[in-house]
Amino acid sequence: MRWMLRLVEVREDARPRSIDLMEITRPDSLHEITGLGLTLSEAKQLLASVQQAVVSAQGDRQATLRPTCRSCSGPCRVKDWRLHRIATLFGGVALPLRRFVCRRCSRTETGVEWPSYCRSTLELEQLQAHLSALLPYREASDLLRHLLPVDAGRSPETFRGHTLKVGEQLDQVATIRPTSGASMITVTLDSTFIRGREPGNRSLEVRIGNVETPDGGRQVFGAVARADTDVALLIRRSLEAVGGSPATNLTTFTDGDPGLRSILAKVGARAPPIADWFHIAMRLEHAKQAASGLSTDEPGRMQAKTLIVAEVERLHWRTWNGKAKNARISLDRIRKVMSVFRGERGHRGTGAPSRRLWTALHEVDDYLTGQSAWLVNYAERYRAGLRVGTSVTEGTANFLINRRMNKSQQMRWSRRGADLLLQVRCAVFNGALGSGFGQLFEAVPSPGRQLAPAA
């Protein structure tokens, strides 16, 4: 079986013309599954042939246009031309780049409405940035080269350059506001770290967060500290994207870092940010684990352990129910019985359980004392269906930062490169990278759902 694929150009002012693209030969029977349909190489060849034929027709049409002289408005003729190669999604194409000269005054003119001297199409750069935001540059390059007939701009360095270029252009994209405003918005802000390559600074702080509405609207944002990107500006744009206004009730959460609280103050948060429950619960969990590991080799220690475990649980209840100011009561009760564990032997490499417990309780005490002005009744908020912490931001840090920049990525980042790549990743997940590139996570249907699944 043989087919001839032919491309026909239908023109209103002339007869249709056609061009033979490629011939396909297949066996008459299906004794082997390898003879079923097109192969990947044939599909890539077909796409490249169609692309070159369409571009050639466009170039021929462009060549018939003649500009007028900007000086004397006289007619122009072709002076010279050269082939200009442009990388596209479906292979490289060559266009004749013509220059014209005025017949009267000999002034040189460029082509009529000729595009800028670009080396690749915008769609190719967007796809390169999209893949680079999800995969390492080398893997993204290999994937695109495997699936599409891209024969130029396939190196990882090119992918990195196009990705950073797109990241620089994202701050110029206008924010699309929804038709209806949001009455309530929750902003969570946290920070994490990635490996840096700057001398004397082996880690870079990354500030990330979420902007959410009760009906499921969500935007993620992030920026590397001390980079050119303003986190406060990102938050404002995210608020606009979900329908924020001066009348919106804004609730904010942080881990208690003063720098993060100052950022939230810049975006117009009137109420103080709430200390998130996630960081409190992690410290309390460490204390619970240390208390459960206390030795019971003596009757006195067994009774003391029972009391300590109960008091640690009571400390958790008091903090959860907005009675953290009474946490000192539990700590004093634990201190009174800790003397029975004096001389307790520890495990190799981990130390005595009583010492670990005392260290964990000191961390809880210091954290609750330092965050006392930002603690609330978390149980009351939870029963009302409101958010009580930044656990969703911890999940955001996992799919936004760790999967691409930390986990299994044996590389270090420059401040600019990490920041611009992060802007592209946020745009990918927010669906703001361009037409045809939608969100990679589903909207949160209710406040009870903590984290939307990432693609």
N, C-alpha and C positions, 0 to 999 in steps of 0.2 A: 504494500500500500504506500502510495506517495501523495504528498500534498505540497502545493506551492503557495506560500503565504504572500499575498500581494496587498500593498497599501495603496488605496485610491484617494486622491485629493479631489474633492468636489468643489468647483469654483463657479461662481455665478457669472463671471464675465468672460469665461473661456471654457474650452472643452475639458472634461475631467482627464487627469493624467494619473498614471499608476506607476509603481515601482515594485519589482520583485524583491522581497526581503530575504527569504531563505526557503530551502526545500527540506521537508521532513519525510523520512522513510521509516516505515514500521512493518513488522511481519504481519501476514494475513491472519494468523491464529494467535491464540493466547496460551500457548504451551508453557511459556515462561513469563512470570510476572514482571520481569525486567523490561519487557516490550510494551508495557501498558502506559499509554499517554506520553507526555513530554518528560524529558529528564531535566534536572536542574541546569545543566550546562546549556541545553537547548533553550530553555526559558530565558536564561541570562542573555544568550545570543539574540533571541527575538526582541527582548526589551531594548538592548543596545541598538539593534538595527532600526526599530521603530523610532527611537529617540533621535538618532542621527538623521533619518529621513525627514522627520518633522522639523528639526532645527534647520536643516538645509533649505526646506521650503520657506521657512520664516526668513532665513538670510537672503534668499533670492527676492522675496517680496520687499525686504528692507533696502536691497540694492537699487530698486527702481525709484526710490525717493531721492530727491535732490534738495538740499537746503538752499536758502537764499542768503546772500551775503549780509552780514549784520552791519556792514559799513555803508555799502552803496545799494543794497537790495537787489543786486544783479544776480544773474543765474550762475550756478556753479557746475563744474565738471569734476570727474574723478581725477585726483592727483596721483594717489598710490594706495596700496592696501597691503595688509599682512594678516596672516591667520592668527586668530586669538582663540586659544584653547580654554574651555570652561569645563570644570568637573561637575557632573550632575549625578542624580541618584541612579541613572540608568546608563552610565558610561560617559566618558569624555567626548565632547563635541568640539568641532572647529568652526569658527565663524570668520568670514572675511571682514576685518576691521578697516573700513575705507576712510580716507581723508579727501576732502574736496578743496578746490581752489576757484576763486572768483574769476570769471572771464574778463571782467573790467579792471578791477584793482589788484588782482593777484593775491587777495587775502585768503588765508587758509582757514577752512571750516571743517568741523568734525561732522559725523553722520547725524541724520535726523532722528531725534529722540533715541539716540544710542545709549544703552545702559552704561553704568560706570565700569571701570576697568576691574571687574571682579574676576576671581579665579575659580569660584564655585558658586552654585546657586544657594539661595537662602534655605530652601527645603533640605538640601544636603547638609548644610551646617546645623540646622535644627535637629535633624536626625542624629548626626554625629554627637551633638551635645546631649541629646536625650539618652542615647546608649551609654555615653561616657558618664552620665550622672548615675546610671544603674550598675555599670560594670567598670572594672579597671580599663584604662585606655587601651592597652594591648588586646584585651579580650574583646572590647567593643569594636576595635579595628578588624580583628579576625572574624567576628560575627557578620559585620557588614560586607566584608569581602567575600564571605562564603555564600551569602544569600543574594546579593545584588551585583550587577556587572559594573561595579565601581572600579575604575582603573587608575584613578588619581586621588591624591589626598587620603591614602589608606594607612599611612604610618601613624603610630601612637602619638608622635610629636605633633602631627597635624591635627589629630583629634583633640589633643590638649589645647592647642592654640585656638581652634574653633570653639571649644567649650568655654574657655575663658573670655573669648570675644562675645559670645552670647551672654555670659554672666555680666559683662560690663554694660550690655545694652538693656538688660532687664529693668534697670532703674528708670529707663525712659518710657516704659510701657505704661499706658494710662490704666488706672484701676477701674474696673467695671463694677459699678454700684448696683445692688439689687433694687428692684422696684419698690419693695417694702422694707421699712426700717426694722431693726431689732430692738425689742424692749429690754432685753437682758443679754449680756455678753460676759463670758468668763475668759480671762486671760491667765495663762500659766506660764511662768518663766523660770528656767533652770539653766545650769551650766554643766559642761563636761569638758574633757580634755582629749586632745589628739597629739600624736608625736610630731614635733616640729624639727626642722633642720637648721634653725638659726643658731649660730654659735652662742653658747652660754644660756640658751633657752631651749631645752629639749622637749618642752610641751607647750601647746597652744590652747588657751581657753576658748571654748566655743559656747556662745549663749544661744539657746534655742527655746522655743515655746509654741503654744497653741492659742488660737483665738476661736472660741466656740459659741454657738447659740443653742438654746434649748431645742429648736426644731431640726438640728442636725447640721447646720452650716459650720464649716471648719476651714481654717487656714493654718498652715504651719510656717514658721519663719526661723531664721537662724543667721548668725554672723560670727566671725572670728573676732575676738576682742582685739582692740587697737588696730583694726584694719580700716579700710576706707568706708565700709558699710556702717551706717548708723542704725543700731537696733531699734531705737525709739521710732525712727522713720518707718522701719519695716512694720512695727506694731501698728502705727497709725494707718498705714496702707492696708494691713490685714483687717483692721476694724472697719474701714470703709468698704472692703470687699464683702463683708458679712452684714452690712447695713447699720454700722455704728453711727451714732449722732450725739450731739451734746446732751440730749435727753435720755440716752441709754443708761441703764443701770449697769455699771461696770464693777465686776468682782475680780480681784486679782489674787494670785497665789505665788509665793516664792519659797525658797528653802531658808530664808532668813539672811541672805547675803546683803549687806548694805548697798553694794553697787547695783544689784538687781532691783532693790527697792527704789533707788534713785532713778533708774530707767523708767519704772512704772509711774513714778511721779511726773516725769516729763510728758507722758502720753495723756495726762488728764485724769488719772485715777484719784478720785476725791477721797475715798475710804482707804485706810491703811491696808496694805496687802496682808493676807492671811498666811500664817505659817502652815505649810502643807503638812498633812497628816502622814504622808509617806515617810518623810525623813524622821519624824518622831517615832513612828511605828518600828522603823529599822533599829533605832537605838534601844527601844524597849525590847525588841526581839533578841538583841544581843544580851541584854540583862537576863531575859528568861532562860536562854540557853546556858548562860554561865551559872545561874541558880540551879538549874536541873542537873548540872554536873558536880555539885558539891558532894563531898564524901559523906557516908553514913556509917563509918566504921565504929563509931562510939554512940551510945544512947543520947548524949548531949548534943552531938552533931546532928543526929537524926531529927530531934525536936527543933533544933535551930533551922535546919533546912526546910522543914514543913512550914515554919513561920515565915522564912524568907521568901519561899515560893508564893505563899499567900499574899505577902506584902507587895511583891513585884507585880502580881496580878491586880492587886488593888491600886497600885500606882498607875497601871495601864487604864483601869476603869476611871480613875479620877481625871487623868489627862483627857480621855475620850469624852467625858461628860462635862468638860469645861471647869474642872476643879483642880487645875494644875497648881494653884497656889497652896493647896494642901499636900503637895507631893513631899514636902519636907517632913511631914509626919511619918510617912512610910520609910523614908530614908533614915530618920532617927531610930525607928524601931529596928531596922536592919542593922544599924551600927551597934546597937546594944548587944546583939547576939553574935556578932562577927568574931568576937574574941575566942570563941570555942574552936575556931578553925585555925588558930595560930599554930604554926609548925606543920600545916598540912602539906603533904607531899604532892608535887605536881607531876603531870605527864611529861615525857621527854619532848622538848621543843615547844610545849604550849604553856608551861608554868602551872602554878597551883590554881585550881578553880576558884578559890576564894579571892585570889588576887585579880583574876579576870573579872569576877563579879564586881569587885570594888571599883575597878577601872571603868566598867560599863556603867555603873551607877553614877560615877562622877561625870561621865559624858552626858548622861541623861539630865543630871542636875544642872550642869553648866548650860546645856541647850535650852532647857525649860526656863532657866533664869534669864538668859539672854534674849529669849523670844517671848517673854511673858506679855509684852504689849501687843503681840500679834496672834495670841492663842484665842480660840473661840470654843463654843460648845459644838464639837464635831458630831456628837450623837444627834443633836437637834437638827443640824443641817442634813445629816444622812437620812433621818426619818422624813424630812421634807423633800427628799429626792434631789438635793443640791450636792454639788461637788465638794469634797473635803480635802483634796490634795492634788498633787501634780503627778500622780501615777501615770496619767496619760502622756505627760511630757517625758517621763522615763521611757515609755514605749516609743515615743517620737525620737528620743536620742538613740534608741536601738536601730530603728529602720532608717533614720535620716543621717546619722553620723557613723555609728559603729559598723554597720554592714558594708559601708563603702570606704571608710577611712581608718577603721581600727581593726576589726576582726579579720584575721587571716591576711591582712594587708601589710606586708613587710616593707613599708616605705615611710618616709618622713615627708612632711608637707611644708611648703613655704606659706607664709601668712597670706599673701595675695592669692596664690593658687588654691589654697583650701577655702578661702572666703568666697571666691568667684564660683568654684565648683558647688559650694553649698547653696549659693543663690540659684544655680541651675537645678539642683535637686529639689529645692523648695518649689520652684516654678513647675517642675514635673509633677510633683504630688498635688499641687494646687490647681493643675490644669491651665497654667498661664504661660506655657512655652510657645504657644502658637496654635493656629488652626490644625485640627487633626490630632493633637496631642492632648488627650484628656487626663482627668485625675486618675491616679493609680491607687487610691484608696476610696472606699465607700463612705458616704456621709454617715455620721453617728445618728441612728434613729431615735435614741432616747438618752437622757442623762445617765441612765443606769449602765449603759455600755461604755466600758472604759477606754477601749482602743479599737480603732477601725483597722481591718485587715489590710496589710500592704501587699501589693502585687509582686 
